[in-house]
Amino acid sequence: MNPSAEKLSATAQASVASAQALAAKTQAAAAELVELNMTTSKAVLTASFEYAKAVLGAKDPQEMVSLQAGLAKQAAERAAGYAQEIQKIIAAVNAEFTKAAQANIADVQKGFANLLETATTSAPAGSEPAIAFFNNAMNASQNAFAAAQNSARQAVEAAQANFSTVTAKAVDSVKKASRTD
């Protein structure tokens, strides 16, 4: 096999391995979400039956109102906790995909640089201006891509931070409301 074919084969194998690793991480995250949903649904079902039993055992309307307030507080706490757990799972998967994408982009950029170097050394005399133009265009496109990637990363980080802030405020609100009950 010639060196170019070997490099192509190695790159393809690395890409398949990377895709397999990401697929495994995605499946693990899906399993975590299923487990979270099962745990949450069991807890909600148990709480619902406990609430129904308590309502049936209530002796007066004031006790019913108190039970209703307790149920609302529990539901809000569970919803906030559920949202936090989902956010943790999604953030972990997002971090893995970002890490893999950045590694792949670095490999592609290195491959282009190697290709350009090979083309430069084997180019016929007089083609230096064309190669310099192509090199400048490649550098400009890589810089533009890096800037876009950085902007996208910042947007994702801001969205995650906002979601975490909203979730934390919801939890705090529930805690404050439960203290006033």
C-alpha positions as CSV (number, residue, x, y, z in Angstrom):
1,M,0.0,0.0,0.0
2,N,1.3,3.5,-0.8
3,P,1.7,6.0,2.0
4,S,-1.3,8.1,1.0
5,A,-3.6,5.0,1.0
6,E,-2.2,4.0,4.4
7,K,-2.9,7.5,5.8
8,L,-6.4,7.4,4.4
9,S,-7.1,4.0,5.9
10,A,-5.7,5.1,9.3
11,T,-7.9,8.2,9.2
12,A,-11.0,6.2,8.3
13,Q,-10.3,3.7,11.1
14,A,-9.8,6.6,13.6
15,S,-13.1,8.1,12.4
16,V,-15.0,4.9,12.8
17,A,-13.5,4.4,16.3
18,S,-14.5,8.0,17.2
19,A,-18.0,7.5,15.9
20,Q,-18.3,4.2,17.8
21,A,-17.2,5.9,21.1
22,L,-19.7,8.8,20.6
23,A,-22.5,6.3,19.8
24,A,-21.6,4.4,23.0
25,K,-21.7,7.6,25.1
26,T,-25.0,8.6,23.5
27,Q,-26.5,5.2,24.3
28,A,-25.2,5.5,27.9
29,A,-26.9,8.9,28.2
30,A,-30.1,7.6,26.8
31,A,-30.0,4.8,29.4
32,E,-29.4,7.4,32.1
33,L,-32.5,9.3,30.8
34,V,-34.6,6.1,30.8
35,E,-33.4,5.3,34.4
36,L,-34.2,8.8,35.5
37,N,-37.6,8.7,33.9
38,M,-38.4,5.3,35.5
39,T,-37.2,6.5,38.9
40,T,-39.2,9.7,38.6
41,S,-42.3,8.0,37.5
42,K,-42.1,5.4,40.3
43,A,-41.7,8.2,42.9
44,V,-44.6,10.2,41.4
45,L,-46.8,7.1,41.4
46,T,-45.9,6.3,45.0
47,A,-46.5,10.0,46.1
48,S,-49.8,10.0,44.3
49,F,-51.1,7.0,46.2
50,E,-49.8,8.4,49.5
51,Y,-51.6,11.6,48.7
52,A,-54.8,9.8,47.8
53,K,-54.7,7.9,51.1
54,A,-54.0,11.1,53.0
55,V,-57.0,12.8,51.4
56,L,-59.3,9.9,52.2
57,G,-58.1,10.1,55.8
58,A,-58.6,13.9,56.1
59,K,-60.9,14.9,58.9
60,D,-61.7,18.5,57.8
61,P,-61.4,21.0,54.9
62,Q,-58.4,22.7,56.5
63,E,-56.5,19.4,56.5
64,M,-57.4,19.0,52.8
65,V,-56.0,22.5,52.0
66,S,-52.8,21.7,53.9
67,L,-52.5,18.4,52.0
68,Q,-53.0,20.2,48.7
69,A,-50.3,22.8,49.5
70,G,-47.9,19.9,50.5
71,L,-48.6,18.2,47.2
72,A,-47.9,21.3,45.2
73,K,-44.6,21.8,47.0
74,Q,-43.5,18.2,46.4
75,A,-44.4,18.4,42.8
76,A,-42.4,21.6,42.3
77,E,-39.4,20.2,44.1
78,R,-39.5,17.0,42.0
79,A,-39.8,19.0,38.8
80,A,-36.9,21.1,39.7
81,G,-34.7,18.1,40.6
82,Y,-35.8,16.3,37.5
83,A,-34.8,19.3,35.3
84,Q,-31.4,19.5,37.0
85,E,-30.7,15.8,36.4
86,I,-31.6,16.1,32.7
87,Q,-29.4,19.2,32.4
88,K,-26.5,17.3,33.9
89,I,-26.9,14.4,31.5
90,I,-27.2,16.6,28.5
91,A,-24.3,18.8,29.5
92,A,-22.1,15.7,29.9
93,V,-23.0,14.4,26.4
94,N,-22.6,17.9,24.9
95,A,-19.1,18.1,26.5
96,E,-18.1,14.7,24.9
97,F,-19.4,15.7,21.5
98,T,-17.7,19.1,21.7
99,K,-14.4,17.4,22.7
100,A,-14.7,14.9,19.8
101,A,-15.6,17.6,17.3
102,Q,-12.6,19.7,18.3
103,A,-10.3,16.8,18.1
104,N,-11.6,15.9,14.6
105,I,-11.3,19.5,13.5
106,A,-7.7,19.7,14.7
107,D,-7.0,16.4,12.7
108,V,-8.6,17.8,9.6
109,Q,-6.6,21.1,9.9
110,K,-3.4,19.1,10.4
111,G,-4.2,17.0,7.4
112,F,-4.8,20.1,5.2
113,A,-1.5,21.5,6.4
114,N,0.3,18.3,5.5
115,L,-1.4,18.2,2.2
116,L,-0.4,21.8,1.5
117,E,3.1,21.1,2.5
118,T,3.3,18.1,0.2
119,A,1.8,20.1,-2.6
120,T,4.3,22.9,-2.0
121,T,7.3,20.7,-2.1
122,S,6.2,18.9,-5.2
123,A,4.8,21.8,-7.1
124,P,6.4,22.9,-10.3
125,A,8.5,26.0,-10.4
126,G,6.6,29.2,-10.9
127,S,3.5,28.0,-9.0
128,E,4.5,29.7,-5.8
129,P,2.0,32.6,-6.1
130,A,-0.9,30.1,-6.6
131,I,0.2,28.0,-3.7
132,A,0.6,31.2,-1.5
133,F,-2.9,32.3,-2.5
134,F,-4.3,28.8,-1.6
135,N,-2.4,28.8,1.7
136,N,-3.8,32.2,2.6
137,A,-7.3,31.2,1.7
138,M,-6.9,28.0,3.8
139,N,-5.6,30.0,6.8
140,A,-8.4,32.5,6.4
141,S,-11.1,29.8,6.3
142,Q,-9.6,28.0,9.3
143,N,-9.6,31.3,11.2
144,A,-13.2,32.0,10.3
145,F,-14.2,28.5,11.3
146,A,-12.4,28.8,14.6
147,A,-14.2,32.1,15.3
148,A,-17.6,30.6,14.4
149,Q,-16.8,27.5,16.6
150,N,-15.8,29.8,19.5
151,S,-19.1,31.8,19.1
152,A,-21.1,28.6,19.0
153,R,-19.3,27.2,22.1
154,Q,-20.0,30.5,24.0
155,A,-23.6,30.4,23.0
156,V,-24.0,26.8,24.3
157,E,-22.2,27.7,27.5
158,A,-24.4,30.7,28.0
159,A,-27.6,28.6,27.4
160,Q,-26.4,26.0,29.9
161,A,-25.6,28.7,32.4
162,N,-29.0,30.3,31.9
163,F,-30.8,26.9,32.3
164,S,-28.8,26.2,35.5
165,T,-29.7,29.7,36.8
166,V,-33.4,29.3,36.1
167,T,-33.4,25.8,37.7
168,A,-31.6,27.0,40.8
169,K,-34.0,30.0,41.1
170,A,-36.9,27.6,40.8
171,V,-35.5,25.3,43.5
172,D,-34.9,28.4,45.7
173,S,-38.5,29.6,45.1
174,V,-39.9,26.2,46.1
175,K,-37.7,26.2,49.2
176,K,-38.8,29.7,50.2
177,A,-42.5,28.8,49.5
178,S,-42.2,25.7,51.6
179,R,-40.7,27.7,54.5
180,T,-43.7,30.0,54.5
181,D,-46.2,27.2,54.6
